[in-house]
Amino acid sequence: MRRINIALSVALSIGMISGVSAKRHELKNKESKGYDKVISFENKVDLKVWEGKKIALNTDHAKHGEHSLKWSFAAGDKLLTQHADILKAVISKEGGMKAWIYNEKPIDGALTIRVANKTLLAQDKAPYEFGFKLNFKGWRAFWVHFKEDATNMQVKANDHDLNTVEIIAPKSAGALFFDHIEFTEEVSWKRSEDQFKIIKNEIDHFGVSHPWEYTNFWSKQPVTSAKPFKWDEKSAQEVKVIEKRYHDWVLGNDPDYAYEPLKIRKQELDKLIAQAKDVFESLNIKRDKKGNLSGTPLYTLREGHQPYMASLSMNVLLQLALDYKVNGNTKSLDDYFLALDYMRDQGWAYGSSMGTIDHELLRHAGYFHSIYLLKDELKKAGRLQEEIKTAQWFLNWNELYNMPDYVGCTADFMRSVFMYRLLIVMCQEDGPEKLRDMTYYSQWINNSMRIASGFADTFKPDFTGYHHRGVYMNAYSPGAFHLASVVSYMLHDTRFEVKPVQLNNLRQALITARIMNCKYSIPLGVCARFPENTSNFSDILPAMGYLIKTNPNDKELLGYFKDWWAPESELFKEELFNKADSRLSFFHTLGAVQMMNEVAEISGTPAESPQGNWFKPYAGLSIHRRDNWMASVKGWSSYIWDFESGKGENVFGRYEGWGALQFFTAGNPVSDRASGYMPDKGWDWSRIPGTTSIKLPLRDMEHNKTGNSAIYKESKHRNFTDQTFLGGVSGSDGNGVFANKIHDTAFNPTFWARKSVFFFDNLIVCLGDGIKNNDAEHGTETTLFQIYDHGKSLVVNGKEAKKGSADFNDKVVFEAPDNNLYLIPNGQQVKFYYGEQKSINESGKGETVGTYYTAWLDHGNAPANATYEYAVIADHKNANLAIDDVAYTVIQKNEDAHIVKRGNQTGYVMWDAEYTLNEGVLASVSTPGLVMITANGKEVELAFSDPDLRRPKMLNISAMAHENVIAESHAQLVRITLNGKYKVDRTSNIKFVGYFGNQTILEVMCKDGATYRGKMIMIK
């Protein structure tokens, strides 16, 4: 009855099924890991520590193993236990109780659960007390933290004397089934409130809003309406338009499966349908003669046990619904209804949070889509309203009627709840309430798609995407952009449409994503904790398509779409068409393929690759592009965290934000892998190109070994430094400057460095100074390159490199297989290695091996004030630049400024606002900043950026108050002084103030790290 195939258990837990064998090797649930502290009543010995009338082991219902404890009670009866784990739970700071309770018949009353000892209980006193309402049918769970949720301030007692839990029955008779009880020393702060648990206190941990846990809060908020809503013919017509668009998107519009991309998608869907049937069978869901349901028990994602409740949503519900809708299989409809009943019986029901629903919605796309697809069948069976009510509970429904006091929403909500809420509104009966909810839904998504300030998700002022208080361009945000585009398409040209400003935010976000893509690859620095996932085209390309369907006259987006569209390529077949799952969202539909093909057939010309220089302040990232190649450089600051890790994810990512300079200059198409980045083949995470860092053994860098503390509650990642200088400036000609002042506040506070990168077309000049730390055991290095050997040779000073090591003190020229020339001037310690590297994969769990060309500048151990200089000619064979023609001048490189001049263009990094220059156009700036000046005779263009975002500062994201999350960047008036007298163009962002002697005084109001430009003419 409660057996599960172990292979299926893994598949169900992660939401991925592949090749489920017909021969099942069964494993009882109780043999799974993580149950050693669980009280599961599997034998009579378990009853010995329980006292009460009419208690017995029972097999009618069980959440773990084969049995539960059945308690048949009269009004006011008591059930008592002195289990050995109670005392441990009570004396622990984070201790408490978890339990699952089954009720066959709702009862108008509540259990009272008290923690004390027998003496105190006899006196009717309990230091800890909470309640649990019984107005439900099926399984329900509670997680109660004794000290935070259940403290009775009226009773004082020594925790070390408390070893008893007493459960008092309500004022009416009944029967309950108890199972899967834990008296635990740690109850997670991610526990959730619901309509059954009655606690004394609610704790807002870290001062941070947790939208996954506010179901109970929102269920209690009023349904407000400022005006009456009248359903009319226009309402009915617009709803039908939306319904038709959804239908065609999911099921296709008379799909032609002879078209190969659609054939691939349909084959994948059929495969998932077949697997869903196998999964459904393996769950062994049965209904007995009494109507009781049994099967493999299911748990929420954060429960710590498997398989997950979400496995039904991910692997069964939608697949069965699509089998019925697409293939006409009526048995799948019957199985769907049984699966839905079982899911509800297991706790997925109105008012229930099953202990915790933290992040639960991210795995339930299948549930919400299937409810809508089968709304007519559910209505006919008399079940639709119950599912609407359940769905609204989990979707924090009444939030729609209570507009938040901030803009934006999390990327997780945007890539999930955006669609779920729309579907549930569309499930409602036509009428005023449906119109009301559609209206409020439209207001909510339009608020969500506004530019979010501070650290908040999702759209940022520079049109990058945020999650976890930082940039995320390979996950989270691309999915959010994708689903927002789908919804925008479905609602366009109705009264519920996404408004022009918000639609432009989405459009600009897609264009920004395209700028960051060198064909189909994005920089490591915006990939957060997924360093092997450096692609987002499978989200961004369809998203562009939906916006083009919304506005077919958008020639810019159409050009980018056509530039990417390659349906005959293996990349598209494997990473775009060969998907039909519904894990986090349901994107990969039959209609999606049809719509992309329709967009591709619109008349238009494929766009060229983006050209220019961009700094994205909210990503801490500079992008420089010419022809088909790209370079990026990534930093960190008081506002941009260094790296993100997780359990088995990017555990060696410490240096990803330390000035990483990445080239995309090789391959057809050009890509990060072809250019040398191979994270799964011997990649040395301590030598990321462009970074200046301490060369540590990998295990010393491992994130999971850094530990937790009061400040670093989730250990040391997503750290902020105390330095605000991370910025970039871009001239109108597409050149620019990047600079970052690095102070390692997380791992070695003695580490400092000032780094700058100057972009002049194909020439890139890199400077560093002020490099110091006290690590006398390990060397400090600036990595020039680390390039995987794809079979192309590397030439050093005109000679082909041989395997082994080499040291250089004089000028060095590397002609590297990434198609770049690396030029290192005299007087620096250059080290080079060509050969096999052994490393560890990003999870920290497996050895990797690869052959690499690697070069670095050796600054020695514990450097006091090391410096460096080198230049790169990118894509040198196509640059028409001979080495002797590469003329640039480093005017200054110290604590005051980094200044580089090439031809008529000069880039300035002004570290010190007090510093004054006596030569050249620029004299001074009133705040540290970046300047680029281009002089053409008497005509001058000046570009300026203030790198300081001027927001609240903290050490990492663990303890970020809500007001700091949403705090806006403050504007700063900056004064710029030029040597000489200039007349300023009135259309410039930079304004003329006056003359002081032979100097010109300018002012500019700066905000959000943006570049401001001004044109002027010298008059004296």
HELIX and SHEET records of a PDB file:
HELIX    1   1 ILE A    6  ILE A   14  1                                   9    
HELIX    2   2 ASN A   29  GLU A   31  5                                   3    
HELIX    3   3 LYS A   44  LEU A   47  5                                   4    
HELIX    4   4 ASP A   85  ILE A   91  1                                   7    
HELIX    5   5 LYS A  118  ALA A  122  1                                   5    
HELIX    6   6 PHE A  146  ASP A  149  1                                   4    
HELIX    7   7 ASP A  159  ASP A  161  5                                   3    
HELIX    8   8 HIS A  205  GLY A  207  5                                   3    
HELIX    9   9 PRO A  211  GLU A  213  5                                   3    
HELIX   10  10 THR A  215  SER A  219  1                                   5    
HELIX   11  11 GLU A  233  LEU A  251  1                                  19    
HELIX   12  12 GLU A  260  SER A  282  1                                  23    
HELIX   13  13 ALA A  310  LEU A  312  1                                   3    
HELIX   14  14 SER A  313  LEU A  317  3                                   5    
HELIX   15  15 LEU A  318  ASN A  327  1                                  10    
HELIX   16  16 THR A  330  ASP A  345  1                                  16    
HELIX   17  17 GLU A  360  ARG A  363  5                                   4    
HELIX   18  18 ALA A  365  LEU A  373  1                                   9    
HELIX   19  19 LYS A  375  LYS A  380  1                                   6    
HELIX   20  20 LEU A  384  PHE A  394  1                                  11    
HELIX   21  21 TRP A  397  TYR A  401  5                                   5    
HELIX   22  22 ALA A  411  MET A  414  1                                   4    
HELIX   23  23 VAL A  417  CYS A  427  1                                  11    
HELIX   24  24 PRO A  432  SER A  448  1                                  17    
HELIX   25  25 SER A  477  LEU A  491  1                                  15    
HELIX   26  26 PRO A  500  MET A  516  1                                  17    
HELIX   27  27 LEU A  524  VAL A  526  5                                   3    
HELIX   28  28 PHE A  537  THR A  550  1                                  14    
HELIX   29  29 LYS A  555  TRP A  564  1                                  10    
HELIX   30  30 GLU A  570  PHE A  572  1                                   3    
HELIX   31  31 LYS A  573  PHE A  577  3                                   5    
HELIX   32  32 LEU A  590  ALA A  600  1                                  11    
HELIX   33  33 LEU A  698  MET A  701  1                                   4    
HELIX   34  34 HIS A  703  LYS A  705  5                                   3    
HELIX   35  35 HIS A  876  ALA A  879  1                                   4    
HELIX   36  36 ILE A  883  ASP A  885  5                                   3    
HELIX   37  37 ILE A  957  ALA A  959  5                                   3    
HELIX   38  38 HIS A  962  VAL A  965  1                                   4    
SHEET    1   A 2 ARG A   3  ASN A   5  0                                        
SHEET    2   A 2 GLU A  26  LYS A  28 -1                                        
SHEET    1   B 6 TRP A  50  GLU A  51  0                                        
SHEET    2   B 6 LYS A  78  THR A  81 -1                                        
SHEET    3   B 6 THR A 164  ILE A 168 -1                                        
SHEET    4   B 6 ALA A 110  ALA A 116 -1                                        
SHEET    5   B 6 TYR A 128  LYS A 133 -1                                        
SHEET    6   B 6 LYS A 197  ILE A 198 -1                                        
SHEET    1   C 5 ILE A  55  ASN A  58  0                                        
SHEET    2   C 5 SER A  68  PHE A  73 -1                                        
SHEET    3   C 5 GLY A 174  THR A 184 -1                                        
SHEET    4   C 5 GLY A  96  ASN A 103 -1                                        
SHEET    5   C 5 GLY A 138  HIS A 145 -1                                        
SHEET    1   D 2 LYS A 286  ARG A 287  0                                        
SHEET    2   D 2 LEU A 293  SER A 294 -1                                        
SHEET    1   E 2 TYR A 466  HIS A 467  0                                        
SHEET    2   E 2 GLY A 470  VAL A 471 -1                                        
SHEET    1   F 4 GLY A 612  LYS A 616  0                                        
SHEET    2   F 4 LEU A 621  ARG A 626 -1                                        
SHEET    3   F 4 TRP A 629  LYS A 634 -1                                        
SHEET    4   F 4 ALA A 660  PHE A 664 -1                                        
SHEET    1   G 5 THR A 692  ILE A 694  0                                        
SHEET    2   G 5 GLY A 779  TYR A 788 -1                                        
SHEET    3   G 5 GLU A 847  ASN A 861 -1                                        
SHEET    4   G 5 VAL A 830  ILE A 840 -1                                        
SHEET    5   G 5 GLY A 804  PHE A 808 -1                                        
SHEET    1   H 9 LEU A 726  SER A 730  0                                        
SHEET    2   H 9 GLY A 736  HIS A 743 -1                                        
SHEET    3   H 9 TRP A 752  PHE A 760 -1                                        
SHEET    4   H 9 LEU A 763  LYS A 772 -1                                        
SHEET    5   H 9 ALA A 866  ILE A 873 -1                                        
SHEET    6   H 9 LEU A 821  ILE A 824 -1                                        
SHEET    7   H 9 VAL A 812  GLU A 815 -1                                        
SHEET    8   H 9 VAL A 795  VAL A 796 -1                                        
SHEET    9   H 9 LYS A 799  GLU A 800 -1                                        
SHEET    1   I 7 THR A 889  LYS A 893  0                                        
SHEET    2   I 7 ALA A 897  ARG A 902 -1                                        
SHEET    3   I 7 GLN A 905  MET A 910 -1                                        
SHEET    4   I 7 GLY A 929  ASN A 936 -1                                        
SHEET    5   I 7 GLU A 939  SER A 945 -1                                        
SHEET    6   I 7 THR A1011  MET A1018 -1                                        
SHEET    7   I 7 TYR A 982  VAL A 984 -1                                        
SHEET    1   J 4 LEU A 922  VAL A 925  0                                        
SHEET    2   J 4 GLN A 972  ASN A 979 -1                                        
SHEET    3   J 4 GLN A 999  CYS A1006 -1                                        
SHEET    4   J 4 LYS A 991  PHE A 996 -1                                        
END                                                                             
